[in-house]
């Protein structure tokens, strides 16, 4: 499955962005499941995950209350609404897909993902 993230850009502190992830190709049982981010010189970390039905969601501590993950299964798409952005949110954001069930009730490990998109850069300026 191919994943394409979009929607990144330059935004001021306190602003908002909405990221999209479009999945295409022969997915089989694979589906987009979450967002990760990687700041310069740092490891890739979990941001948010969502189960296949879209009912259950889980967030990293640093984004709780500010970010919201959602999905549109008809479009095979994943979204990340980011509000109250802070300079610390500056990173390349990646969407990821898996071929196994995910309950949306725990943090996801980058090592556990089966597919990755190319990422989209979010820069928050102060």
Secondary structure, DSSP 8 states (H G I E B T S, - for coil): -EEEEE--EEEETT--EEEEEEEES--TT-EEEEEEEE-TTS-EEEEEEE-TTS--EEE-GGGTTTEEEEEETTTTEEEEEE-S--GGG-EEEEEEEESS---SSS---GGG-SEE---EEEEEE-
